[in-house]
Amino acid sequence: MSHRPLRFYWMLDVSGSMAGTKIGQLNHAIREALPFMRDSADENPHAAVEVRAMTFGTGARWMTPNPVPLADFSWTDVTINGITDMGAALKLMAQELSVGRMPDRGLPPVLVLVSDGQPTDDFVSGLNALLAEPWGRRAVRIAIGIGDDADLDVLRRFIDHQEIEPLEVHNAGDLVQFIKYVSTVVLKSASAPASQPADSTLNGTPPPPPPPPPTTVDDDQVW
């Protein structure tokens, strides 16, 4: 059976405003979603899913040296670190998605950006660097905005797709269900036949994923 690589990337805001319940619930949500993510990936044996996570606060860094096969991926809790260098994160992702670093015959990668605020560095140059890469343009780009201070306009520019809106989170329950959604429904959609070009060129973009679940009302924890 022929396997096509599919890389799934987390881009996680760990700035100071994420302190407390936000960062705690983010760690919990990703850890809880992993078994469902593996089950979803198993439903399409033609795709070989690899995962890599990046954090950005004061600067941006990868949590693992290289993408890790999903079956071997485990979650290490992230911690708070300064400001919101989202532009640096996008430039680091652009390097990762350069043609020389991406696998031959790979499926469009999935990029999930999670943030609760506004960039404190040059977001525009970072976004331009990402979209200058063919794999960056073809990527399925999803964004989750946490709380009222999340810059939805910036997240829309990152997504750059008229049929996809940022996922707005205002409580712990919604964060858990949206993390599960991107880990399963979006992943499954990205590995579906409709997302797979007939040749190995980098032209065009994959179709949007199915719509997300509705938000909930949680009076116990509102951001």
Secondary structure, 3 states (H helix, E strand, C coil): CCCEEEEEEEEEECCHHHCCHHHHHHHHHHHHHHHHHHHHHHCCCCEEEEEEEEEECCCEEECCCCCEEHHHCCCCCCCCCCCCCHHHHHHHHHHHCCCCCCCCCCCCCEEEEEECCCCCCCHHHHHHHHHHCHHHHHCEEEEEEECCCCCHHHHHHHHCCCCCCCEEECCHHHHHHHHHHHHHHHHHHHCCHHHCCCCCCCCCCCCCCCCCCCCCCCCCCCC
